[in-house]
């Protein structure tokens, strides 16, 4: 994408990168075809990965379905309930079977969410190995996710609470870009 500074009195065009999910790819392809005709540079695209719905990768996350997602306004209790009740598991049908054969991280939603929210790659690899080998049970994996996401959402809510109408007005108002 190209941002123009003309609206703020400048004459520069700044190339910027807009991350988006794969579902937006057709629009960027059209933009890349049209941009040269408008004497603009082609946009750059970074595809982001979707978080799966709690019910599994084969279902669609929806804001109208209150149990398919963790929302940034959810309470710790609601997060715990949603993950424990609705997060699709790659675990086996019994503790004994899980201990013997391990869980399937390729379909386990808790593990997929931890791929986004666990800051340590080493810790994530350890969790994967323990779950797939049967050392870590599904409930324990869900507990790790609950703790991780609850902290993330809590920190977001604290930062969001600091956004006053004055801060919002300043952020949304037009102002010159120092380039």
C-alpha positions as CSV (number, residue, x, y, z in Angstrom):
1,X,0.0,0.0,0.0
2,X,1.1,3.6,-0.5
3,X,0.3,6.4,1.9
4,X,0.4,9.9,0.6
5,X,1.3,12.9,2.7
6,X,-0.5,15.3,0.5
7,X,-3.4,15.5,2.9
8,X,-1.0,16.9,5.5
9,X,0.7,19.3,3.2
10,X,3.5,17.1,2.1
11,X,4.3,15.6,-1.3
12,X,5.9,12.3,-0.4
13,X,4.5,8.8,-1.0
14,X,5.5,6.3,1.6
15,X,5.3,2.6,0.9
16,X,3.9,0.6,3.8
17,X,3.2,-3.0,4.4
18,X,-0.3,-4.2,5.3
19,X,-0.5,-7.6,7.0
20,X,-3.6,-9.5,6.2
21,X,-5.0,-13.1,6.2
22,X,-5.0,-15.3,3.2
23,X,-8.7,-14.6,2.6
24,X,-7.8,-11.1,1.4
25,X,-5.3,-12.3,-1.2
26,X,-7.7,-11.8,-4.2
27,X,-8.0,-8.1,-3.4
28,X,-4.3,-7.6,-3.2
29,X,-3.8,-9.5,-6.5
30,X,-6.2,-7.1,-8.2
31,X,-4.4,-4.1,-6.6
32,X,-1.0,-5.4,-7.8
33,X,-2.5,-5.6,-11.4
34,X,-4.0,-2.1,-11.3
35,X,-1.2,-0.2,-9.4
36,X,1.2,0.2,-12.4
37,X,-1.7,1.6,-14.5
38,X,-2.2,4.3,-11.8
39,X,1.6,4.9,-11.7
40,X,1.8,3.5,-8.2
41,X,4.1,0.9,-6.8
42,X,2.7,-2.6,-6.4
43,X,1.7,-3.3,-2.8
44,X,3.6,-5.8,-0.7
45,X,1.7,-8.5,1.1
46,X,2.4,-10.5,4.2
47,X,0.0,-13.3,4.8
48,X,-1.0,-14.0,8.4
49,X,-2.2,-17.3,9.7
50,X,-5.6,-17.6,11.1
51,X,-6.2,-18.7,14.7
52,X,-8.6,-21.7,14.4
53,X,-12.0,-21.6,16.1
54,X,-12.0,-23.3,19.4
55,X,-14.0,-26.2,18.0
56,X,-11.1,-27.0,15.5
57,X,-9.5,-26.0,12.3
58,X,-12.4,-27.3,10.2
59,X,-14.8,-24.8,11.8
60,X,-15.1,-21.1,11.2
61,X,-14.4,-18.6,14.0
62,X,-17.4,-16.3,14.3
63,X,-18.0,-13.2,16.5
64,X,-21.7,-14.1,16.5
65,X,-21.0,-17.5,18.1
66,X,-19.8,-16.7,21.6
67,X,-18.0,-20.1,22.1
68,X,-15.9,-20.3,19.0
69,X,-13.4,-17.5,20.1
70,X,-11.7,-16.0,23.0
71,X,-12.6,-12.3,23.1
72,X,-10.5,-9.6,24.4
73,X,-13.3,-8.6,26.9
74,X,-13.7,-12.1,28.3
75,X,-13.1,-12.6,32.0
76,X,-10.6,-15.1,33.3
77,X,-13.5,-17.4,34.3
78,X,-15.1,-17.2,30.8
79,X,-11.7,-17.9,29.2
80,X,-11.2,-21.0,31.4
81,X,-14.8,-22.2,30.6
82,X,-14.5,-21.7,26.9
83,X,-11.2,-23.5,26.6
84,X,-12.1,-26.4,28.9
85,X,-15.5,-26.9,27.3
86,X,-15.0,-26.1,23.7
87,X,-11.3,-26.3,22.7
88,X,-11.0,-29.3,20.4
89,X,-8.5,-31.8,21.7
90,X,-5.9,-34.0,20.0
91,X,-5.8,-36.2,23.0
92,X,-6.9,-39.8,23.2
93,X,-10.2,-41.2,24.7
94,X,-8.6,-42.4,28.0
95,X,-5.7,-41.4,30.2
96,X,-4.1,-44.8,29.6
97,X,-4.4,-44.6,25.9
98,X,-3.1,-41.0,25.9
99,X,-0.1,-42.0,28.1
100,X,0.6,-44.9,25.7
101,X,0.1,-43.1,22.3
102,X,0.3,-39.4,23.1
103,X,-1.7,-36.6,21.7
104,X,-2.0,-35.2,18.2
105,X,-0.7,-31.6,18.1
106,X,-1.7,-31.2,14.4
107,X,-5.4,-31.0,15.4
108,X,-5.2,-29.9,19.0
109,X,-6.6,-26.3,19.3
110,X,-4.9,-25.6,22.6
111,X,-1.5,-26.4,21.0
112,X,-2.3,-24.3,18.0
113,X,-3.2,-21.3,20.2
114,X,0.1,-21.8,22.1
115,X,2.0,-21.5,18.8
116,X,0.7,-17.9,18.8
117,X,0.9,-17.0,22.5
118,X,3.8,-18.9,24.0
119,X,6.8,-16.6,23.8
120,X,9.5,-19.2,24.1
121,X,10.1,-21.5,21.1
122,X,12.1,-23.8,23.4
123,X,9.2,-24.1,25.8
124,X,6.7,-24.7,22.9
125,X,9.0,-27.5,21.5
126,X,9.1,-29.0,25.0
127,X,5.3,-28.8,25.3
128,X,4.9,-30.5,21.9
129,X,7.2,-33.3,22.7
130,X,5.6,-33.9,26.1
131,X,2.1,-33.9,24.6
132,X,2.9,-36.1,21.7
133,X,4.7,-38.6,24.0
134,X,1.8,-38.8,26.5
135,X,3.7,-37.1,29.3
136,X,1.4,-34.1,29.2
137,X,-2.4,-34.7,29.2
138,X,-5.0,-32.7,27.4
139,X,-6.3,-31.0,30.6
140,X,-2.7,-30.0,31.5
141,X,-2.2,-28.6,28.0
142,X,-5.5,-26.7,28.3
143,X,-4.3,-25.3,31.7
144,X,-1.1,-24.0,30.1
145,X,-3.2,-22.2,27.4
146,X,-5.7,-20.8,29.9
147,X,-2.8,-19.4,32.0
148,X,-1.1,-17.9,28.9
149,X,-4.2,-16.4,27.3
150,X,-5.6,-15.1,30.6
151,X,-2.4,-13.1,31.2
152,X,-2.4,-11.8,27.6
153,X,-6.0,-10.7,27.8
154,X,-5.5,-9.2,31.3
155,X,-2.6,-7.1,30.0
156,X,-4.6,-6.0,27.0
157,X,-7.6,-5.0,29.2
158,X,-5.3,-2.9,31.5
159,X,-3.8,-1.1,28.5
160,X,-7.3,-0.5,27.0
161,X,-8.5,0.9,30.3
162,X,-5.9,3.7,29.9
163,X,-7.4,4.9,26.6
164,X,-9.4,7.9,27.5
165,X,-11.6,10.0,25.2
166,X,-8.8,12.5,25.0
167,X,-6.2,9.9,24.0
168,X,-8.6,8.6,21.4
169,X,-9.3,12.1,20.0
170,X,-5.5,12.8,19.7
171,X,-4.9,9.5,18.0
172,X,-7.7,9.9,15.5
173,X,-7.1,13.5,14.7
174,X,-5.2,14.6,11.6
175,X,-1.7,15.7,12.2
176,X,1.4,16.3,10.1
177,X,3.7,13.3,9.4
178,X,7.3,13.9,10.3
179,X,9.3,12.0,7.7
